[in-house]
Amino acid sequence: MADSMIAEVYPIQRLPRRFSVFDYLVPADLTLLPGSMVRVPFRHEELTGIVRRVGVKRVTMDRLKAVRALANAVQLAPEEIAWYEEVARETAQSVSSVLHAAFPPVPRRAKAAEPPPTHLASLTVKVSEAPRILQLLERVQRHRTAFVQAADLVQMAAVVAAYLHANARERVAVLVPHVRDARLLAPYLGFAGLSLMTGEESLGRRYAAWEGFRSRKTRVFLGTRIVSLLLPPGVETIFVLRSGHPDHKQADQNPRYDARGNARRYQAQSGCRLYFFDVVPRPDDLIAFGSDQVFVRHPAASAPVLVDLGRERAASPHPRVSYTLSQFLEEHFKAGMRTVCFYNRKGTARALRCHDCARTFPCPGCGSVLTVYETSVRCHSCAYAEPIPLSCEVCGGTRLVEQGFGNRAIQQAIQRLLPQASVALVEQKAVGDVSADVVIATSHFLESLWDPFKKNQRIGGVALLDADLPFHEPTFRALEQGIRQCEEAGGMAERLGVPFLVQTHVPEVFQRFYQDPLSFYLSVAETRKAYGYPPFSRRMTLTCRTDDPRRTRLELDAAAADLRQMAGARVDLASRTRDREARLSLALSVQLEAVDAVLTFLRTLPDHIVIDTNVDG
């Protein structure tokens, strides 16, 4: 045993959650500081690591390896190291795993790849929009944190660009949910000096983007949720655009972090400005920002034409093609204009049911609903497909009934209504003719095909064929998802300057929203509070990755028993469900005051239990 200079290092490597720092000897000719990036031997390879602390320790010399060299001149600040430790705590992961998810590999060559040049373009908006954009900018300038409602991505981009012009020296981060959003925005924000990171760049480009913003060569850091893990000290403003979109959350691999939560924690730590922009606020935003810092526009500016499907049913040519919609479509077709109709159900019918025994036909692979097509039934969760059954395997009955309507049934109905018009389906993996007279589109059109920065392409109207579909989803967010779907389609109509028609069986729900959006969401928040739903609690899941069902059940039951007995922790729900891979999961709802204790316990669980510590973001 001897006193030696020791560096505590976090290797940048995916490691089990029980692992912490590793001790390395510091060579006499090497000067290290907390935050230094170093090359260290690890098992049978050499890795980059981050020095957490340097000091004298009494150690056994022959059991320690030495730091090889500095990786580069980058020096993380103490608050950055504390930041990654906090993210690891919040996600119940090791700090090394969080660093591995965040940091692009350090190039071995001295000169990193240069970031690609950004094509610049001028952002123009309609004259009628200018007062609204100036109003939004004034509100952003007056408040350090706020939620701001904007019609679409163009309005959000206009406010961010105006802010960059008005604050020419500020360093700004802009977070978006999709790679496509980042690429659409880049030409309009590149004038300020831009680092773009989406996770799809080469490793060299990704490192160059991070290093360029960190070293102040650029002052705007634009990208997807990965950017929220790489914010250096000194960022003065963060914009989270399309803030209600679920893809701000990393949901399919560890660490399961949320860009919105990261942005809020960074703001709490640094005191920077923070603004969420979206077509509608979430009840979570009212609680996070306070209702006095949630700015919604006048309802009359975006109210659609509401069609009561129940009232018009007798005069309608189809249950999802009302009389009003038929006139809407015919009017635009005769005028030589196209109509975009949104309907988020594929196939010819929603599901299949046995008339004799009422049995439904779940997917044998994952248990989801099988959607009916012309000659087959298919699962949209796991891609399982088989021919349409001729009889029920339970009772042998042959009276199989198709329930609900898919987009192909709607296409046939509209084609009968307008036989001379071209009617096309647009959905993921089956994009039809987007220039057809009538386009029946799923949400894929808005997410992946629609470019709001381009001018009207002969579109005369936008319709939402069944605004109630999200209301039937088994989630406490069903109401807000339905309103969000409506407002996103309405934003497209507003951008084009065309009428927007919404079909629904519950027009009173949408009328309440458009009469007073803020009061509507405050009432939703009160209901959530009464039932203990987020944001007044945290929902977590534990999913066991083992091939032994008995072992899985025993481990999850033991974890549930420990959680129920924890002092200060209230486990409201502990149920076992199966996901699409038939793995058992434990669902928890944890009161806010017990979150810290539960997170501490979760870090003791083995790594084959996959943990999501904030399911809802």
Beta strands, then each sheet from edge to edge (+ up, - down):
strand 1: 2-11
strand 2: 22-25
strand 3: 36-42
strand 4: 45-59
strand 5: 69-75
strand 6: 145-149
strand 7: 172-175
strand 8: 194-197
strand 9: 220-223
strand 10: 237-241
strand 11: 273-278
strand 12: 294-295
strand 13: 305-308
strand 14: 338-342
strand 15: 351-354
strand 16: 371-372
strand 17: 376-378
strand 18: 385-387
strand 19: 400-403
strand 20: 423-427
strand 21: 430-431
strand 22: 438-441
strand 23: 459-464
strand 24: 500-504
strand 25: 537-544
strand 26: 575-578
strand 27: 584-591
strand 28: 609-612
sheet 1: 2+ 1- 4+ 3- 5+
sheet 2: 8+ 9+ 7+ 10+ 11+ 6+ 12+
sheet 3: 13+ 24+ 23+ 14+ 22+ 20+ 21-
sheet 4: 15+ 19-
sheet 5: 16+ 17- 18+
sheet 6: 26+ 27- 25+ 28-
end
